[in-house]
Amino acid sequence: MPEVGGTHRDLKPFFRLLDDVGDGSGTNNAVGDYSSVAKTFKLIPAANEVIVVRHIIVHIGDNAAFAPTNYGGLAARANGYDIKVTASNMANESLIAGDVELITQNDDFLHWGPNALQIVNFTGGVDSLVATLDLINNFGMELVLDGSQGHKIEITLNDSFVGIVDHHFIVHGRV
C-alpha cells in the first residue's frame, strides 16, 4: 500500500472525473435535474487499485454571472450536497468531520480553505468556477482509497442543475 504524505515516489499521477458508474466509464457531466430522482457521482477504485487522493475539485461552467449567493449562475440550490467517503475509518461519512456545511452556493466553497475558490471570466464565452479541496494544505493528509476494501467517494445531487453549461467533480492524486 502506498505511504501517505508524498513519500512514496514510484506512484503515477492520477486524474479522474467522478461519474455515475464510478470507474470512469459513465456520465460525468452533472448538468441535469435531479430534484425528483437523486443522482450520485462517484469514484470507486478497482479491486486491485489504491488511489491516493490529494485534491477534490468542483468545476462549474456557465454563461451567467457568478454571484456569491448563486450556484454557478443559478440561484442557490435548496438541498445542496456533501462529499461522502467510505475509507478505512469512515463508512459513507462526510469527508470533513465537524460542522459540515452543504454546498448550496458559490461562497460555500470558501469554507474549504483560503485559496479554494477561483472564478475565471473568459471574454465572450462560458465563465468557470473552480473550487479545490486541497487535503494536504488544508488538513496535512491525503485520502487513501483501497479498492480491495470497498473504499469510494460519492457526491449525491438532489437539486436541479439545468441551466449551467458544465458541471464536473474531479479527483487528482496518485496511483
C-alpha positions in Angstrom: 0.0 0.0 0.0 1.3 3.5 -0.8 2.6 5.6 2.0 0.7 8.8 2.8 2.1 12.3 2.5 4.1 12.1 -0.7 6.9 9.8 0.5 6.2 7.0 -2.0 7.9 8.2 -5.2 7.1 5.4 -7.7 3.4 6.2 -7.9 1.9 7.8 -11.1 -0.2 10.9 -11.2 -3.9 10.2 -11.3 -6.8 12.3 -12.7 -10.4 11.2 -13.0 -13.8 12.8 -13.4 -16.4 11.3 -11.0 -19.1 9.6 -12.9 -22.4 7.8 -12.3 -20.7 4.4 -12.6 -17.6 5.1 -10.5 -14.9 3.6 -12.8 -14.6 6.5 -15.3 -16.9 4.9 -17.9 -20.2 6.6 -17.0 -21.7 10.0 -17.4 -19.5 12.6 -15.8 -21.2 16.0 -16.6 -23.5 16.7 -13.6 -25.8 19.1 -15.5 -29.3 17.8 -15.1 -32.5 17.8 -13.0 -32.1 15.5 -10.0 -34.8 17.1 -7.9 -37.2 14.1 -8.3 -34.6 11.3 -8.6 -31.2 11.9 -6.9 -28.1 11.0 -8.9 -24.7 10.0 -7.4 -21.3 10.8 -9.0 -18.6 8.6 -7.6 -15.0 7.3 -7.7 -14.7 3.6 -6.9 -11.2 2.1 -7.3 -10.9 -1.3 -9.0 -10.4 -4.2 -6.5 -6.6 -4.2 -7.2 -6.2 -0.4 -7.2 -5.2 2.0 -4.5 -5.8 5.7 -5.2 -4.1 8.4 -3.0 -6.3 11.5 -3.3 -4.8 14.9 -2.9 -7.4 17.2 -4.5 -11.2 17.1 -4.9 -12.2 19.7 -7.4 -15.6 21.1 -8.4 -15.8 22.8 -11.8 -18.9 24.8 -12.9 -19.1 26.5 -16.3 -21.9 28.9 -17.0 -22.9 31.7 -19.4 -24.5 33.7 -16.5 -22.8 35.9 -13.9 -21.4 34.2 -10.8 -22.6 35.8 -7.6 -21.6 34.6 -4.1 -25.1 33.6 -3.3 -25.7 31.7 -6.6 -24.6 28.2 -7.5 -22.7 28.9 -10.7 -25.1 31.3 -12.3 -28.2 29.7 -10.9 -30.0 30.7 -7.7 -28.7 28.9 -4.6 -29.7 25.2 -4.6 -32.2 24.2 -2.0 -30.8 20.8 -0.9 -27.1 21.2 -1.5 -24.5 18.4 -1.4 -21.7 17.0 0.6 -18.7 14.8 -0.2 -19.2 11.3 1.3 -16.3 8.9 1.8 -16.1 5.2 2.6 -12.5 4.5 3.7 -10.6 2.8 6.4 -12.1 4.8 9.3 -15.2 6.2 7.5 -18.4 4.4 6.5 -20.2 6.7 4.0 -19.4 9.7 6.1 -18.8 13.4 5.3 -15.2 13.8 4.2 -14.7 16.7 6.6 -15.7 16.0 10.2 -17.2 18.6 12.4 -19.7 21.3 11.4 -20.4 20.1 7.9 -22.0 22.7 5.7 -23.7 21.5 2.5 -22.6 23.2 -0.8 -25.6 25.2 -1.9 -24.0 28.4 -3.3 -20.7 29.6 -4.7 -19.3 31.1 -1.5 -19.8 27.8 0.4 -16.6 26.7 -1.4 -14.6 29.3 0.5 -15.1 27.2 3.7 -12.8 24.6 2.1 -9.8 26.9 2.7 -8.4 30.4 1.9 -7.4 29.5 -1.7 -10.2 27.1 -2.5 -12.2 29.2 -5.0 -11.2 30.7 -8.4 -13.5 32.3 -10.9 -12.3 32.6 -14.4 -14.0 35.2 -16.7 -13.5 34.4 -20.3 -14.3 37.2 -22.7 -17.4 36.4 -24.7 -17.8 32.8 -23.6 -18.5 30.5 -20.7 -17.2 31.6 -17.3 -15.8 29.0 -14.9 -15.8 28.5 -11.2 -13.2 26.1 -9.9 -13.3 25.0 -6.2 -10.4 22.9 -4.9 -10.3 21.0 -1.7 -6.6 20.5 -1.1 -6.3 17.8 1.5 -2.6 18.2 2.2 -2.5 22.0 2.6 -5.8 22.2 4.5 -5.6 19.1 6.6 -2.0 17.7 6.4 -3.1 14.4 4.8 -4.1 12.6 1.7 -7.1 10.3 1.4 -6.2 6.7 0.6 -8.9 4.7 -1.3 -8.2 1.0 -1.4 -10.4 -0.8 -3.9 -10.0 -4.2 -2.1 -11.6 -2.7 0.9 -14.6 -1.1 -0.9 -13.4 2.5 -0.4 -15.1 5.2 -2.5 -16.0 8.9 -2.8 -19.6 9.8 -3.6 -21.4 13.1 -4.2 -25.2 12.8 -4.4 -27.2 15.6 -6.1 -30.9 16.1 -5.5 -31.4 19.5 -6.9 -31.8 20.8 -10.5 -28.6 21.9 -12.2 -30.3 22.6 -15.5 -29.2 25.9 -16.9 -25.5 25.7 -16.2 -23.3 24.6 -19.1 -20.7 22.4 -17.5 -20.6 20.7 -14.0 -17.8 18.2 -13.1 -16.3 16.7 -9.9 -12.6 15.8 -10.4 -10.1 13.9 -8.3 -6.3 14.5 -8.5 -3.9 12.2 -6.8 -1.6 9.2 -7.3 -1.9 5.5 -8.1 
